[in-house]
Amino acid sequence: MIKICGIKDIETAERCVELGADMIGFVAHRASKRYIAAETANTIAAAVRGRVKTCAVGFTLAECEGYDTDFVQAHDANRGAKHILSGHEKPSGEFSYFLFDKSSGRGETCEYPQWVADYRDRLILAGGLTPENVGEMICRHRPLGVDVSSGVETDGVKDISKIAEFIKNAKEAYKE
């Protein structure tokens, strides 16, 4: 699974679909420079519905209210089947996926703890991934998915060529 997060417009969402992303994320945390309102996210989600999964991303589930997406991702998203629990501590509760990101969305790399392997069948790795290192991370940790935001940006804007390279490199690594 390849998730491109921080999508802010229909054009970028459409390109992510064309390039083979499995999921796109909309940031619901108001303090983020990638934040978009629920109304805007819902318009984008409707435009790509059925072709790619969508996800509202916040620090809390409450931030994700009003977003009409397939999944919600938050640090307290451990109460339902359409939840992506995010964090850097061993997870508990009910969730579809566990997104490990020690940097809490700041795009910083880290060493992944050994226990993440216990969740490999629902693990999404994030934090500091780029087109240059995503293949190595997939081969080393064999997660179900990878998530990127700042790693496919140039000057804070999604860069379609970087998204294309990230998806290509991730798909190649998953074939190995």
Residue pairs with C-beta under 8 A, 6 or more apart in sequence:
1 22
1 23
1 124
1 144
1 145
1 146
2 20
2 21
2 22
2 23
2 145
2 146
2 166
2 167
2 170
2 171
3 21
3 22
3 23
3 24
3 25
3 55
3 124
3 145
3 146
3 147
3 148
4 16
4 21
4 23
4 24
4 25
4 147
4 148
4 149
4 152
4 158
4 163
4 166
4 167
5 24
5 25
5 27
5 34
5 55
5 57
5 126
5 147
5 148
5 149
6 25
6 27
6 34
6 149
6 150
6 153
6 158
7 13
7 16
7 24
7 25
7 26
7 36
7 44
7 158
8 26
8 34
8 36
8 40
8 158
9 44
10 43
10 44
10 47
10 48
12 158
12 160
13 24
13 44
13 47
13 48
13 52
14 47
14 48
15 160
15 163
16 24
16 52
16 163
17 24
17 48
17 51
17 52
19 160
19 163
19 164
19 167
20 167
20 171
21 52
21 163
21 167
22 52
22 53
22 145
23 52
23 53
23 54
23 55
23 70
23 71
23 145
24 44
24 48
24 52
24 53
24 54
24 55
25 54
25 55
25 56
25 57
25 73
25 147
25 149
26 36
26 40
26 41
26 44
26 45
26 54
26 55
26 56
26 57
26 67
26 69
27 34
27 35
27 36
27 57
27 58
28 35
28 38
28 41
28 56
28 57
28 58
28 63
28 64
28 67
29 35
29 57
29 58
29 59
29 63
29 105
30 63
32 105
33 156
34 149
36 44
38 56
38 65
38 66
38 67
38 68
41 54
41 56
41 67
41 68
41 69
42 66
42 67
42 68
44 54
45 54
45 67
45 68
45 69
46 68
48 54
53 70
53 71
54 69
54 70
54 71
55 69
55 70
55 71
55 72
55 73
55 84
56 63
56 64
56 67
56 69
56 71
56 72
56 73
57 64
57 72
57 73
57 74
57 86
57 105
58 64
58 72
58 73
58 74
59 74
59 75
59 104
60 74
60 75
60 76
61 72
61 74
61 76
61 77
61 79
61 83
63 74
64 72
64 73
64 74
70 82
71 82
71 83
71 84
71 96
71 97
72 82
72 83
72 84
73 83
73 84
73 85
73 86
73 99
74 83
74 84
74 85
74 86
75 85
75 86
75 87
77 83
77 84
77 85
77 86
77 95
78 85
78 91
78 92
78 93
78 94
78 95
79 93
79 94
79 95
80 94
80 95
81 94
81 95
81 96
82 96
83 94
83 95
83 96
84 95
84 96
84 97
84 98
84 99
84 124
85 91
85 93
85 95
85 97
85 98
85 99
86 98
86 99
86 100
86 101
86 126
87 98
87 99
87 100
87 101
88 100
88 101
88 102
88 104
88 110
90 115
91 98
91 119
95 122
96 122
97 122
97 123
97 124
97 144
97 145
98 119
98 122
98 123
98 124
99 124
99 125
99 126
99 147
100 112
100 116
100 123
100 124
100 125
100 126
100 127
101 126
101 127
101 147
102 108
102 110
102 127
103 109
103 110
103 127
103 128
105 149
106 127
106 150
107 127
107 128
107 149
107 150
107 151
108 127
108 128
109 127
109 128
109 129
109 133
110 127
110 128
112 125
112 141
116 123
116 125
116 141
116 143
117 141
117 142
120 141
120 142
120 143
120 144
121 144
122 144
123 141
123 143
123 144
123 145
124 143
124 144
124 145
124 146
124 147
125 137
125 138
125 141
125 143
125 145
125 146
125 147
126 146
126 147
126 148
128 151
129 137
129 146
129 147
129 148
129 151
129 166
130 148
130 151
130 152
130 162
130 166
131 151
131 152
131 162
131 165
131 166
131 168
131 169
132 169
134 146
134 148
134 151
134 166
134 169
134 170
134 173
135 169
135 170
135 172
135 173
136 173
137 143
137 146
138 146
138 170
138 173
138 174
139 173
139 176
146 170
148 166
151 162
151 166
152 158
152 159
152 162
152 163
152 166
153 159
153 162
154 162
